[in-house]
Amino acid sequence: MRKFIILIIIIAGYQTKAQFKGTFGKDPIIHLENFDKQRVHWGYFLGFNSLDFKIDQNTPSEEILVNSTVGFNVGLVGDLRLYEFLNLRFEPGLYYTQRDLTFPGFEEKVDYLRQVKSTYIFFPLLLKFSSVRTGNVRPYLVGGFSTALNLSSNSKSTDDNSNNRFRMIQWTNFYEVGLGIDLYLEYFKFSPSIRGVFSLNDELIRDNDPNSPWTSSVESMKTRGIFINFTFH
């Protein structure tokens, strides 16, 4: 029985290697040859994010520390072919993330720590610049602008940091740049990509007290980070 299992593993490994060589080797079998000739096509993506804050302070006080965590992305893709090497992309998606802020000058954790949990809905409009396809591989660059709705902004709350409530604006604009690669498989196109996102807006809502120890020293607080998406067409 043990020898039989080992034999099955060897055969499966050999077949996987042969299929990979046939798809991405020196003389690959061309898959989905006419896929990119479609005027419009659709897809979906899953992925991860790591968002940070770029904080500018207007006083030479101790820095506010930001600790990023890994979040989760899911969304849809709509692709419009403009030219042979240029596509217009719309990629609405839901992004979950958390950033932990540590404010200086406090001793108690309830005062110095703010866990900023955010649920964004992104609406990006992007241009995709593709290279010439080589076999079943086609690298690309992508860039554009997006607007995002923060469902966890607390923007309508009358409480502030003195009541342990961190507030941000509800809508934010971003610019995005990145790169990826299209891999043409037998039944679908798989596209891993990485993208940098950078806020164009100051997102912080100041506390009611103009001398607040949490927000009075902050000139601007802008989201920045990385998206890693795995797209299936």
C-alpha positions, -999 to +999 in steps of 0.1 A: +000+000+000+028+024+009+046+017-024+013+023-043+009+057-026+045+067-034+039+056-070+008+078-073+026+108-059+055+103-084+030+100-113+011+131-102+043+151-098+055+141-132+021+151-148+022+185-130+057+191-142+048+181-178+017+204-178+038+233-164+065+227-191+038+225-218+023+258-206+053+279-197+082+260-213+103+268-243+077+257-268+044+261-249+010+251-259-008+284-265-039+288-243-068+313-248-052+326-279-081+350-287-089+360-251-075+395-253-094+403-285-126+406-266-140+441-264-152+435-228-145+408-203-151+403-166-134+387-136-130+387-098-101+391-074-091+380-039-061+394-021-044+410+008-036+445+018-013+463+043-023+499+049-004+526+068-008+563+077+016+590+065+014+614+094+027+650+092+029+669+126+029+706+129+049+706+162+082+690+171+065+667+195+071+629+198+059+610+168+026+591+166+035+555+159+016+534+133+015+496+133+000+480+102-017+446+100-026+424+070-061+428+057-083+410+031-096+421-003-124+408-025-139+424-056-150+424-092-132+434-124-146+449-156-122+453-185-127+474-216-102+469-245-093+503-259-063+493-281-041+463-285-019+472-256-043+495-236-073+486-214-096+505-192-103+487-159-130+492-132-123+472-101-148+478-073-138+460-041-142+455-004-111+460+017-108+451+054-079+465+073-067+476+108-040+501+119-029+505+155-020+541+165+002+548+196-001+584+208+028+598+230+023+614+264+000+588+279+006+560+304-027+541+302-033+519+272-069+531+270-055+566+263-025+559+241-038+531+219-063+535+191-072+505+170-084+519+137-105+492+120-115+502+085-138+487+060-133+504+026-153+501-006-129+512-034-141+524-068-109+525-089-107+535-126-074+523-140-055+522-172-037+489-180-006+490-202+003+455-215+035+443-232+036+419-261+024+385-252+051+358-250+037+324-251+013+323-221+028+352-203+021+389-206+034+415-181+016+448-176+017+481-157-014+497-142-022+531-128-051+555-122-073+570-095-099+558-071-124+570-046-132+550-014-160+549+011-149+542+047-178+524+063-160+525+097-151+562+097-172+573+127-175+606+109-210+612+121-202+605+158-202+634+182-178+615+205-141+620+200-108+606+214-117+618+249-144+592+247-121+566+230-136+573+196-112+579+166-128+596+137-120+598+100-136+614+069-160+591+051-148+596+015-112+596+003-095+600-031-064+579-040-040+575-068-027+539-076+003+525-095+014+489-099+024+460-120+013+425-127+015+396-150-012+377-170-008+340-171-029+322-197-040+288-184-060+262-202-095+273-190-089+309-175-065+338-172-048+342-139-033+376-130-013+382-098-005+419-092+009+443-067-002+480-064+007+510-043-022+532-031-017+568-018-044+591-004-048+626-017-068+638+013-062+645+050-085+619+065-084+629+102-114+645+119-100+666+147-113+664+183-138+689+196-111+704+219-086+724+197-059+715+222-066+678+221-035+657+230-045+633+202-051+655+172-039+690+179-003+682+166-015+665+134-012+686+103-023+657+080-030+620+082-032+602+048-036+565+041-009+547+020-003+510+015+000+480-008-026+458-024-017+423-035-045+408-057-050+375-074-074+380-103-093+353-123-108+361-157 
